[in-house]
Amino acid sequence: MVRQIAVDVLLGLAVVVALACALGVALMPDVYQKLHYVTPLATVAPVLVALAILVQSGWTAVAAQTWLTVIFVVIAGPVVSHATIRAAKIRADGDWRIRSQPGAARGDGHG
């Protein structure tokens, strides 16, 4: 009984995180702000689901496979976010480097 309540709470929290992230993505005006709301969906929600599986089944092969998947997702999430921001910057400006100051690309102040 207690175990099932814990599983339900963990899964409910994962759903709340997913819904909050979806709302943030829908409401934010640009890709850079939207990406902030994708991060919890890629990190927090999978951990909550994996914890629910761990509580439900204990340390089994299913739980181990779940945790390996979660570790991969949590490690890959920031890499995918960085690549997405870089692609958006290239699409918007034609280059990923910041050009707000002369010499910013070379770093020596000589444009």
C-alpha positions as CSV (number, residue, x, y, z in Angstrom):
1,M,0.0,0.0,0.0
2,V,2.7,2.5,1.0
3,R,4.8,1.4,-1.9
4,Q,2.0,2.0,-4.4
5,I,1.4,5.5,-2.9
6,A,5.1,6.3,-3.3
7,V,5.0,5.1,-6.9
8,D,1.9,7.2,-7.6
9,V,3.4,10.3,-6.0
10,L,6.6,9.9,-8.0
11,L,4.8,9.4,-11.3
12,G,2.4,12.3,-10.5
13,L,5.4,14.6,-9.9
14,A,6.9,13.5,-13.2
15,V,3.6,14.4,-14.9
16,V,3.5,17.8,-13.2
17,V,7.1,18.5,-14.3
18,A,6.2,17.5,-17.9
19,L,3.1,19.7,-17.9
20,A,4.9,22.7,-16.4
21,C,7.7,22.3,-19.0
22,A,5.2,22.1,-21.8
23,L,3.5,25.2,-20.6
24,G,6.8,27.0,-20.4
25,V,7.7,26.0,-23.9
26,A,4.3,27.1,-25.2
27,L,4.5,30.5,-23.5
28,M,8.1,31.6,-24.1
29,P,8.7,33.8,-27.1
30,D,12.0,32.5,-28.4
31,V,14.0,29.3,-28.7
32,Y,16.6,30.4,-26.1
33,Q,14.0,30.8,-23.4
34,K,12.0,27.8,-24.5
35,L,15.1,25.6,-24.1
36,H,15.2,26.4,-20.3
37,Y,11.9,24.6,-19.9
38,V,13.1,21.5,-21.8
39,T,16.0,20.8,-19.4
40,P,13.8,19.7,-16.4
41,L,11.8,17.5,-18.7
42,A,15.1,15.8,-19.8
43,T,16.6,15.5,-16.4
44,V,14.1,15.7,-13.5
45,A,11.1,13.8,-15.0
46,P,13.2,10.7,-16.1
47,V,14.8,10.5,-12.6
48,L,11.3,10.6,-11.0
49,V,10.1,7.8,-13.3
50,A,13.2,5.7,-12.6
51,L,12.7,6.2,-8.9
52,A,9.1,5.0,-9.3
53,I,10.3,1.9,-11.1
54,L,12.9,1.3,-8.4
55,V,10.3,1.6,-5.7
56,Q,7.9,-0.6,-7.6
57,S,10.2,-3.4,-8.6
58,G,13.3,-3.0,-6.3
59,W,16.8,-3.7,-7.6
60,T,16.0,-5.8,-10.6
61,A,17.3,-6.0,-14.2
62,V,14.5,-3.7,-15.3
63,A,15.5,-1.1,-12.7
64,A,19.1,-1.4,-13.8
65,Q,18.2,-0.9,-17.4
66,T,16.0,2.0,-16.5
67,W,18.9,3.7,-14.6
68,L,21.3,3.1,-17.4
69,T,18.8,4.8,-19.7
70,V,18.3,7.7,-17.3
71,I,22.1,8.2,-16.9
72,F,22.4,8.4,-20.7
73,V,19.5,10.9,-21.0
74,V,20.9,13.1,-18.2
75,I,24.3,13.2,-19.8
76,A,23.0,13.7,-23.3
77,G,20.5,16.4,-22.3
78,P,23.0,19.3,-21.9
79,V,24.8,18.3,-25.1
80,V,21.6,18.3,-27.1
81,S,20.7,21.7,-25.5
82,H,24.0,23.2,-26.4
83,A,23.7,21.9,-30.0
84,T,20.2,23.3,-30.3
85,I,21.3,26.7,-29.1
86,R,24.2,26.7,-31.4
87,A,22.0,25.8,-34.4
88,A,19.5,28.5,-33.5
89,K,22.3,31.1,-33.3
90,I,23.7,30.0,-36.6
91,R,20.2,30.1,-38.2
92,A,19.5,33.6,-36.8
93,D,23.0,35.2,-37.3
94,G,24.8,33.1,-39.8
95,D,27.5,32.3,-37.2
96,W,27.6,31.0,-33.7
97,R,30.1,33.4,-32.4
98,I,29.1,36.5,-30.5
99,R,29.9,39.6,-32.5
100,S,28.9,42.3,-30.1
101,Q,32.4,43.8,-29.7
102,P,35.1,44.4,-32.2
103,G,37.7,41.7,-32.0
104,A,35.5,39.3,-30.1
105,A,36.2,36.5,-32.5
106,R,39.9,36.8,-32.2
107,G,39.9,37.8,-28.5
108,D,42.7,40.3,-29.0
109,G,40.7,43.5,-29.5
110,H,41.9,44.0,-33.1
111,G,38.7,43.1,-35.0
